[in-house]
Amino acid sequence: MSDKQLLELKVNLSANIKNLRKLKGLAQERLALEAGVDRTLVSKIERVIANPSLEIIYKLANCLDVTVIELLKTPKQ
């Protein structure tokens, strides 16, 4: 996997988490609490700073009622 492809996945993850979180009316803090992850990590993921583990991505997907694959797909415009 190239650096470009990895960055694209991180950007997709960021946009999808932010969009789904807002659709559900959740603040970053609430999403983090419900998913059992640190709030600052959610913030860093949404700002494409963090490189979360598969476990963290799974927890966030579960909390947002989507699959991990849906979080990594290119967001719909």
C-alpha positions as a printed NumPy array, in Angstrom:
array([[  0.   ,   0.   ,   0.   ],
       [  1.377,   3.37 ,  -0.943],
       [  1.482,   6.407,   1.323],
       [ -1.125,   8.025,  -0.935],
       [ -3.517,   5.087,  -0.496],
       [ -3.027,   5.113,   3.261],
       [ -3.728,   8.848,   3.41 ],
       [ -6.879,   8.326,   1.323],
       [ -8.142,   5.704,   3.794],
       [ -7.442,   8.032,   6.721],
       [ -9.276,  10.899,   4.988],
       [-12.234,   8.598,   4.232],
       [-12.297,   7.395,   7.836],
       [-12.198,  10.957,   9.111],
       [-15.022,  12.195,   6.883],
       [-17.236,   9.159,   7.5  ],
       [-16.883,   9.285,  11.279],
       [-17.571,  12.999,  11.365],
       [-20.595,  12.723,   9.046],
       [-22.129,   9.744,  10.849],
       [-21.472,  11.277,  14.257],
       [-23.238,  14.481,  13.235],
       [-26.146,  12.567,  11.661],
       [-26.647,  10.813,  14.987],
       [-26.387,  14.113,  16.871],
       [-23.342,  12.979,  18.849],
       [-20.557,  15.179,  20.096],
       [-17.037,  13.775,  19.878],
       [-17.067,  13.271,  23.633],
       [-20.332,  11.284,  23.559],
       [-19.146,   9.098,  20.669],
       [-15.876,   8.418,  22.465],
       [-17.655,   7.572,  25.712],
       [-20.119,   5.21 ,  24.027],
       [-17.362,   3.545,  21.984],
       [-15.019,   3.253,  24.959],
       [-12.216,   5.302,  23.428],
       [-10.503,   8.543,  24.392],
       [-12.177,  11.751,  23.184],
       [ -8.876,  13.21 ,  22.042],
       [ -8.392,  10.157,  19.826],
       [-11.74 ,  10.778,  18.112],
       [-10.677,  14.375,  17.548],
       [ -7.32 ,  13.296,  16.117],
       [ -8.973,  10.756,  13.811],
       [-11.371,  13.401,  12.516],
       [ -8.431,  15.759,  11.892],
       [ -6.483,  12.975,  10.104],
       [ -3.723,  13.128,  12.707],
       [ -4.138,   9.72 ,  14.369],
       [ -3.652,   6.3  ,  12.832],
       [ -6.162,   4.25 ,  14.869],
       [ -5.873,   0.531,  15.428],
       [ -8.323,  -1.892,  13.881],
       [ -9.823,  -2.376,  17.348],
       [-10.562,   1.359,  17.67 ],
       [-12.04 ,   1.503,  14.161],
       [-14.231,  -1.497,  15.025],
       [-15.448,   0.118,  18.26 ],
       [-16.336,   3.352,  16.449],
       [-18.08 ,   1.487,  13.615],
       [-20.079,  -0.542,  16.12 ],
       [-21.135,   2.585,  17.99 ],
       [-22.133,   4.286,  14.726],
       [-24.067,   1.174,  13.564],
       [-21.984,   0.641,  10.427],
       [-19.352,  -1.831,   9.287],
       [-15.638,  -1.144,   9.36 ],
       [-15.679,  -1.265,   5.568],
       [-18.327,   1.463,   5.459],
       [-16.07 ,   3.7  ,   7.564],
       [-13.2  ,   3.221,   5.101],
       [-15.167,   3.731,   1.87 ],
       [-15.026,   6.976,  -0.063],
       [-17.796,   9.145,   1.426],
       [-20.844,   9.943,  -0.679],
       [-20.922,  13.557,  -1.778]])
